[in-house]
Structure formats: C-alpha cells, structure tokens
Amino acid sequence: MFRLNVTAPAGLASGGAFAMAVKPDWSTALWLHGSLIFVYGDLAELRMQLYNSGNIPTKVRLTLCGGDASSPVGAEVETDDLPPRSWVTISYPFSRFSQGGSPISASQQINAMKVVATPLSGSTDWVYVTEVAVVGMMRSIETATARVDWSQTGRVVSPMLFGVNMAAESTGGYTSNRWGGNAVTRYAWDIDVQNRARDWFFENIPNEADQVEAPSTSASDRLIETTLAASLRPSSQYPLSALYPSTESNAAASLLPNTAPRIQPTGTALTAAMDCALTASRP
C-alpha cells in the first residue's frame, strides 16, 4: 500500500507539512520520477527524509530505473536501520548504485527511482518519504564557435513556426498559440478535465476556475478566444485515444473507454481554431 500527499509526522526539520508513505511489502513501491530525464554521469548525490512510524527499526531499498521507468539499473542501495518514530536524513553518492557486478554507464538514462520499505524486520507500519533531492554536476564546455554566413540567401519558412504552446495571454512576438502536448493527451474538452496518465498517477485534473471566463465554457475555448482576439493563429489538439476522463473526480477508475458518442464541437471560436490548425503548415 502507498499514499500520496499525506500529512507528514511532526518533527520534520524544514517544517514541511506533506509526505508520501509506503507500507513494508515487497509487492508495493513508490516510483519517483519527474519531467526531466537524468543521465547517470551527471548525478552526484541523492538526499531524502525518511520516517519510520513503527515501533521497531526497518529499512528502505532504493533502485534506479531506466527504460520505461521500471527496468532496474545498477545495484540496489539499502539504508541503515531507520529508528522508530524519528525523521532521518539520508544522503548517498550516486556512485553507490554502480558497484560490484552492476556498473552503470555514464550515458545511462535514469528515468525513475523505486522506493521499497522492506518487510524483513517484521514491521507493518508506514514509512514516510519526503524532500527527495537530486544533486547534479555541471558539465564543463571548453570552447564553442559559431559562424554565420550573411552572404547566403536564407530559406523562407512559414510564419507559423514562430509559435508557443498554451500561452495564457496572447502577447509577445509570436504568430501562433497551440493548445496541446502531453498534458492534454487525454483532455476531455466537453467537461474541461485533463488526465496525465502515468505522468501524474492517472489522476483526473479539472482546469482551474480562473482559467475560464464568460462566455468561455472551458480553458481550451478561453485560449482560442484570446488568441483570435490578438489576431494570431490558434492550433488545437483534441485526443482520439482509447481512454478519456468521464468525470471531474481524480479517481483513476473514471477513465473510461472512448466508445460512447461525444458532444460535437460547436461555436465560432472552436471552428476557426480547427480551420487554423489545418492551414497552419502552409508557407
């Protein structure tokens, strides 16, 4: 079992209020990953805060993962005994994960870290995890040289190339504004709810109320309307994936197969945006 965004036990030095928690169990783990992909050679040190809520010492095992974020890379690292009911700061050099018969190449991508509370001590109480930090190393660059030949005639490109993605206000020197990307791969435009899939625990995420102002009915409509009002080209991405949010609840079970008919897009702003999306690639 695991829990996210739970109240942190008292005594955290930073005064932080929230943590993740996992029960001692080989079949349960926390997979920690973010929007960045790390390269092992750039990683220097791992730090985190751990709290054993039980009455007997227990340990945590840490595993780096690559590939689809579930394939183990290098050696497991096991903490020392975590004393009962006390916050402990752990700090390990990443070289500790590359020892013995499990060396890690400097170019190996690290996409996640697996955190398991081991059940060997017999403890069945929650272990809390928070303030996970990765310390990296800056690569040195000796010299870089760039040459520009002004005598050559440049190639004419479409002005639509100079666009941005999901800009809240349509101002600034760009020509197009796109509603799209990973965040809206499973966007249900008719109820204005996103789902980030594995990127964010399969939670349904309703757009904030302040992103929608009358007469808009959704955050995507709002972006299209403000873009058109600034005489710019909007471009919209609407999903055709097999699953989509069917409710504003953040329960993963509310992702349902995309088989039922959906409400058809209506409104001049949306029609104009769809037309612009089709013509944006023309020079």
BARODO-503041 format. One line per 2 residues: their letters; for each residue z, y, x of C-alpha. Coordinates in nm, 4 decimals, m for minus. Example, Ala and Ser with C-alpha at 12.3 -4.5 7.8 and 13.67 -1.06 7.14 Angstrom:
% residues 2
AS) 0.7800 m0.4500 1.2300 | 0.7140 m0.1060 1.3670
This chain:
% residues 283
MF) 0.0000 0.0000 0.0000 | m0.0600 0.3555 0.1109
RL) m0.0069 0.7039 m0.0306 | m0.1616 1.0401 0.0460
NV) m0.0230 1.3940 0.0200 | 0.3346 1.2786 m0.0451
TA) 0.6460 1.4836 0.0214 | 0.7454 1.4469 0.3865
PA) 1.1028 1.3335 0.4596 | 1.3328 1.6116 0.5753
GL) 1.3680 1.6874 0.9435 | 1.0075 1.7477 1.0472
AS) 1.0319 1.9981 1.3348 | 0.7343 2.2039 1.2197
GG) 0.8752 2.2389 0.8696 | 0.5688 2.0672 0.7235
AF) 0.6010 1.9523 0.3632 | 0.3450 1.6715 0.3251
AM) 0.2505 1.3442 0.4908 | 0.0613 1.0184 0.4455
AV) 0.2526 0.6922 0.4056 | 0.1758 0.3243 0.4594
KP) 0.3778 0.0066 0.3950 | 0.4216 m0.2597 0.6656
DW) 0.1411 m0.5019 0.5815 | m0.1460 m0.6469 0.7876
ST) m0.3837 m0.6048 0.4926 | m0.3152 m0.2330 0.4452
AL) m0.4105 0.0518 0.6754 | m0.4810 0.4224 0.6917
WL) m0.8271 0.5072 0.8263 | m0.8133 0.8613 0.9589
HG) m1.1442 1.0370 1.0038 | m1.2837 1.3855 0.9690
SL) m1.6115 1.5706 0.9507 | m1.6578 1.5595 1.3302
IF) m1.7847 1.2646 1.5317 | m1.5991 1.2350 1.8614
VY) m1.7321 1.0956 2.1882 | m1.4735 0.8925 2.3771
GD) m1.5386 1.0658 2.7071 | m1.4393 1.3998 2.5501
LA) m1.0997 1.2769 2.4277 | m0.7860 1.3380 2.6321
EL) m0.4713 1.2877 2.4246 | m0.3562 1.1678 2.0819
RM) m0.0484 1.3134 1.9140 | 0.1188 1.2464 1.5790
QL) 0.4513 1.2451 1.3949 | 0.5862 0.9144 1.2566
YN) 0.8862 0.8460 1.0317 | 1.0372 0.5046 0.9581
SG) 1.2093 0.5227 0.6192 | 1.3657 0.1765 0.6519
NI) 1.6983 0.0594 0.7912 | 1.5564 m0.1499 1.0755
PT) 1.3207 m0.0473 1.3587 | 0.9481 m0.1021 1.3084
KV) 0.6242 m0.0363 1.4955 | 0.2800 0.1071 1.4273
RL) m0.0504 m0.0198 1.5704 | m0.3376 0.2194 1.6362
TL) m0.7032 0.1162 1.6677 | m1.0043 0.3372 1.7408
CG) m1.3119 0.2624 1.5296 | m1.6826 0.3275 1.5752
GD) m1.9977 0.2405 1.3844 | m1.9254 0.2595 1.0114
AS) m1.5671 0.3713 1.0945 | m1.4306 0.0179 1.0508
SP) m1.5559 m0.1547 1.3673 | m1.2772 m0.1754 1.6314
VG) m1.3432 m0.0126 1.9676 | m1.1339 m0.0844 2.2775
AE) m0.7770 m0.2169 2.2741 | m0.5054 m0.1749 2.0129
VE) m0.2155 0.0500 2.1044 | 0.1293 m0.0353 1.9653
TD) 0.4088 0.2203 1.9529 | 0.7607 0.1555 2.0706
DL) 1.0186 0.0760 1.8008 | 1.0488 0.3604 1.5508
PP) 1.4205 0.4167 1.4830 | 1.5366 0.4158 1.1197
RS) 1.5195 0.7388 0.9208 | 1.4067 0.9636 1.2011
WV) 1.0915 1.1587 1.2878 | 0.9369 1.0538 1.6200
TI) 0.6685 1.2397 1.8150 | 0.4223 1.0066 1.9846
SY) 0.1718 1.1145 2.2482 | m0.0739 0.8827 2.4234
PF) m0.3643 0.9461 2.6611 | m0.6853 0.8059 2.5138
SR) m0.7284 0.6061 2.8345 | m0.4610 0.3730 2.6926
FS) m0.7169 0.2456 2.4394 | m0.9544 0.1447 2.7228
QG) m0.7658 m0.1106 2.9271 | m0.7924 m0.4730 3.0364
GS) m1.0790 m0.6609 2.8783 | m1.1614 m0.3853 2.6296
PI) m1.3082 m0.0920 2.8242 | m1.4678 0.1899 2.6245
SA) m1.7850 0.3623 2.7396 | m1.7587 0.7401 2.7855
SQ) m2.0552 0.7789 2.5463 | m1.8983 0.5651 2.2701
QI) m1.8760 0.7467 1.9371 | m1.5323 0.7391 1.7758
NA) m1.5606 0.7815 1.4004 | m1.2089 0.6931 1.2838
MK) m0.8652 0.5653 1.3779 | m0.6921 0.2779 1.1981
VV) m0.3151 0.3054 1.1486 | m0.1199 m0.0105 1.0556
AT) 0.2564 m0.0426 1.0088 | 0.3345 m0.3879 1.1466
PL) 0.5461 m0.6233 0.9303 | 0.6801 m0.8215 1.2265
SG) 1.0256 m0.6635 1.2137 | 1.0696 m0.7625 0.8504
ST) 1.0753 m0.4020 0.7306 | 0.9131 m0.3335 0.3929
DW) 0.9788 0.0408 0.3764 | 0.7308 0.3259 0.4029
VY) 0.6194 0.4632 0.7370 | 0.5144 0.8281 0.7120
VT) 0.2335 0.9762 0.9234 | 0.1542 1.3436 0.9673
EV) 0.0417 1.6158 1.2106 | m0.2224 1.3972 1.3738
AV) m0.3852 1.5935 1.6568 | m0.6646 1.5073 1.8989
VG) m0.6755 1.6969 2.2286 | m1.0204 1.7121 2.3844
MM) m1.1722 1.8143 2.7165 | m1.4296 2.0895 2.7615
RS) m1.7401 1.9726 2.9434 | m1.8459 2.1979 3.2292
IE) m2.2036 2.3276 3.2403 | m2.3290 2.4267 3.5830
TA) m2.6330 2.6445 3.5130 | m2.8733 2.6863 3.2239
TA) m3.2078 2.8656 3.2460 | m3.4383 2.9635 2.9599
RV) m3.7880 3.1081 2.9939 | m3.9746 3.2863 2.7167
DW) m4.3500 3.3457 2.7478 | m4.4207 3.6557 2.5406
SQ) m4.7946 3.6283 2.6081 | m4.8313 3.3224 2.3863
TG) m4.9032 3.3651 2.0150 | m4.6269 3.2161 1.8083
RV) m4.6761 2.9739 1.5229 | m4.6498 3.1081 1.1697
VS) m4.3753 2.9354 0.9754 | m4.2597 2.9542 0.6160
PM) m4.0029 3.2288 0.5498 | m3.8106 2.9675 0.3516
LF) m3.6949 2.8202 0.6834 | m3.4538 3.1094 0.7250
GV) m3.2138 2.9926 0.4585 | m2.8500 2.8989 0.4213
NM) m2.6563 2.6358 0.2316 | m2.4211 2.7209 m0.0569
AA) m2.3611 3.0859 0.0326 | m2.1163 3.2340 m0.2176
ES) m2.2690 3.5829 m0.2008 | m2.6455 3.6256 m0.1678
TG) m2.6440 3.8910 0.1008 | m2.7360 3.8897 0.4663
GY) m3.0926 3.8411 0.6222 | m3.1817 3.5017 0.4831
TS) m3.4574 3.4174 0.2361 | m3.3290 3.1123 0.0509
NR) m2.9988 2.9660 m0.0649 | m2.9543 2.5921 m0.1182
WG) m2.7155 2.4034 m0.3451 | m2.6974 2.0649 m0.1744
GN) m2.5646 1.8485 0.1062 | m2.3158 1.5614 0.1361
AV) m2.0572 1.7420 m0.0763 | m2.2802 1.7217 m0.3859
TR) m2.4486 1.3851 m0.3309 | m2.2613 1.2667 m0.6436
YA) m2.2354 1.6058 m0.8153 | m2.2228 1.5838 m1.1971
WD) m2.3754 1.9204 m1.2901 | m2.3073 1.8806 m1.6620
ID) m1.9277 1.8670 m1.6098 | m1.9273 2.0578 m1.2756
VQ) m1.7466 1.7871 m1.0767 | m1.8165 1.6640 m0.7226
NR) m1.7325 1.3302 m0.5618 | m1.7377 1.2950 m0.1826
AR) m1.7319 0.9134 m0.1874 | m1.5792 0.7624 0.1271
DW) m1.5761 1.1048 0.2956 | m1.2808 1.2040 0.0760
FF) m1.1154 0.8934 m0.0708 | m1.3644 0.8702 m0.3638
EN) m1.1771 1.1484 m0.5468 | m1.3460 1.3500 m0.8212
IP) m1.3197 1.7188 m0.7302 | m1.3741 1.9754 m1.0087
NE) m1.5064 2.3074 m0.8846 | m1.2546 2.5910 m0.8836
AD) m1.2488 2.8142 m1.1893 | m1.3070 3.1266 m0.9788
QV) m1.6446 2.9849 m0.8731 | m1.7702 3.0179 m1.2286
EA) m1.8085 3.3457 m1.4148 | m1.9660 3.4050 m1.7565
PS) m2.2360 3.3415 m1.8556 | m2.2491 3.0627 m1.5949
TS) m2.1327 2.7192 m1.7029 | m2.0982 2.5635 m1.3562
AS) m2.0646 2.6538 m0.9886 | m2.4244 2.5413 m0.9260
DR) m2.5520 2.7716 m1.2023 | m2.3499 3.0554 m1.0520
LI) m2.5105 3.0075 m0.7102 | m2.8587 3.0028 m0.8644
ET) m2.7962 3.3168 m1.0698 | m2.6520 3.5221 m0.7812
TL) m2.9375 3.4086 m0.5554 | m3.2052 3.5082 m0.8079
AA) m3.0273 3.8400 m0.8693 | m3.0683 3.9182 m0.4980
SL) m3.4448 3.8394 m0.5205 | m3.4012 3.5324 m0.2989
RP) m3.5218 3.1751 m0.3478 | m3.2663 2.9180 m0.4705
SS) m3.3102 2.5495 m0.3996 | m3.1025 2.2890 m0.5816
QY) m3.0268 1.9245 m0.5072 | m2.9343 1.7050 m0.8031
PL) m2.8352 1.3410 m0.7410 | m3.0171 1.0308 m0.8556
SA) m2.7569 0.7974 m0.7063 | m2.6173 0.4944 m0.8851
LY) m2.2686 0.6424 m0.9359 | m2.1516 0.9801 m1.0583
PS) m1.8248 1.1379 m1.1851 | m1.7785 1.0922 m1.5583
TE) m1.4517 1.2843 m1.5848 | m1.2570 1.5586 m1.4063
SN) m0.9840 1.3050 m1.3202 | m0.9542 1.2367 m0.9477
AA) m0.9291 0.8619 m1.0064 | m1.1930 0.6598 m0.8238
AS) m1.2341 0.4417 m1.1349 | m1.4019 0.7337 m1.3094
LL) m1.7161 0.6792 m1.1007 | m1.9430 0.5048 m1.3489
PN) m2.2941 0.3545 m1.3157 | m2.5634 0.6138 m1.3745
TA) m2.7295 0.4263 m1.6635 | m2.6450 0.6375 m1.9697
PR) m2.8756 0.9291 m2.0602 | m2.7555 1.2600 m1.9188
IQ) m2.7752 1.6058 m2.0708 | m3.1077 1.7616 m1.9734
PT) m3.1025 2.0774 m1.7557 | m3.1591 2.3911 m1.9615
GT) m3.1591 2.7645 m1.9012 | m3.3970 3.0025 m1.7277
AL) m3.1948 3.0180 m1.4062 | m3.1985 2.6424 m1.3581
TA) m3.5690 2.6187 m1.4476 | m3.6522 2.8927 m1.1984
AM) m3.4465 2.7248 m0.9289 | m3.6188 2.3919 m0.9794
DC) m3.9562 2.5671 m0.9555 | m3.8491 2.7402 m0.6335
AL) m3.7325 2.4124 m0.4847 | m4.0798 2.2708 m0.5415
TA) m4.2588 2.5685 m0.3864 | m4.0196 2.6459 m0.1001
SR) m4.2156 2.4372 0.1522 | m4.5331 2.6405 0.1136
P) m4.6064 2.8829 0.4008
